[in-house]
Amino acid sequence: MHRIETHPNGKVTEETAALYRELTILRSEKQHLRDRLPKRSRGSQTVRTAIVDAHMLVMAAFSGESTGKLAMGRQGMGKRRWAWAVAFLRCAGIVSPSRRKWRTGLEWLITELTECVNLLEKAGAELMEKEDGYKLLIKHLRDV
């Protein structure tokens, strides 16, 4: 790291001035690149996390493991993340909208893995394309 050196009279050295100019150019370049990136909101991050967690629930279900909130909590998925993932599965039409048996497992409407994966991918693409995907997912979210 470069140390900011000053002359005894308080002026900045030529080398430091050149570094400041380069830093200013790099900062403006970074800002320009950031402006070109798509905006990400907290809602879109929640939707992305729900999609990934829903895949985890599907994998657990088709490998014979429990998909209940408590069982998934032991695998590292918190209660809130589990609820968002289940909301996404409900939105995709894979899980029953009823809240029965959430402690021991979910009530699955689809029993074929390929059909489940196709529905997940289709619903995930639809939610990510829409600006109000977060709001659509909230409609399927329930306190469990």
N, C-alpha and C positions, 0 to 999 in steps of 0.2 A: 504494500500500500504506500502511496506517495504521501510524504509528509509536507504539509503546507509550510513553506519557508518564506520568511519576509526579511527584507533588508532592515538594517538598523533604523532607517528613516521611516519604516512602516509600510513600504510598498511591496507588492507581491512580485516574485521572480518571474522571468519570462516563461520558464518551464511550467510553473503553476498556472499562469494565465492561459497557456496553450491547453492545459488539461481542463480548465474551466470552460473554454470554448468548445472543446470536444465533448465534454459532458453535456453542455447545453444542446448541441446538435443531436447527441444520442437520445436525450430525453424527448426532444421534439419528434424524433423518428419513432421512438417507442409509443408515444401518444398517438401518432398517425396510424401505426399498425393496430393499436388497441381500438381505435375508432372504427376500423374496418371489420373487426371481429363481430359476430352476432352477440347481441346483449343476452346475458344469462341472468335470470332472476331466481330467487329462492324457490319459486313455484316450479320452474323447470327442473331444478336440481332435485326437488322432492319427487317429481314424476320419474326422473331417471333412476333414482334410488328405489322407488317402488317397483319399477320394471325389473331391475336386477334382483331385488328381494323376492319378487313373484316367481322368477325363474328358479330361485333357490327353494321356494316352497314346492314347486312342481317337481324338482329333482328329488326332494325328500319324499314326496308322496309316491312317486313311481319307483322309488327304491325301497318302499315298504316301511319307511320311518314315520313317526308321528309328525303331523303338521300343526299341532296345537300351539297356542301362544307360549305355554310353559316349556314345551319341548324345544321350540325354536329359540326361546330365550336361553336355554342351556347351550345352544350352538352359536350364540353371539348376536342374535337378532333381537333387538329390544322390542318392547310392547308397541311403541309408536310405529316403528318400522314394520312390524308384523301387521298392524292395522292398515297401514298404507298399502302394503303388498296385497292383503286380502281385498282391499277396495279395488285395486287394479284387476285382480282375478275376477271380482264381481262385475266390473266394467267390461271385461273381455267375455263374460258369460261362461266362465269355467267353473266357478264356485257358486253354490246356491246363495241367494241373498239372505237366507235365514241365519240367525245367530246361534242356532242350537249346536251343541257339541264343540264349541270353540276351544274348550280346555283339552279335549282328547284328540281332536282333529277336525278337519273341515269336511263339509258335505260336497263332494265333487260331482259335477254334472257331466263332465267329460271323462271317459275312462281310457281313451287311447292317447298315448304320448305324442304321436305325430300331430294329431288334431289339436292337442293342447298347445304344442309349440307353435303351430300355424296361427292359432287364435291369439296367442301372446304376441307374436311378431306383428300381426295385423293391427291389434289394438294399440301396441306400443308405438307403431309408426303413426297411427292416427292421432294419438295423444301428443306426440312430440311435434307434429306438424301444426297442430292448432295452438293458437296463442292462449286460449282459455282451457287448455288441457288440465291444468291444475284445478280449475273450478269444476270441470267434469268429473274429475277424480274425487273431489270433496263430496259430491252427491252420493257416492257409493261408500263413503267413510262413515263408520258407525262407532260409537264408543263401545268397546268390548273389554 
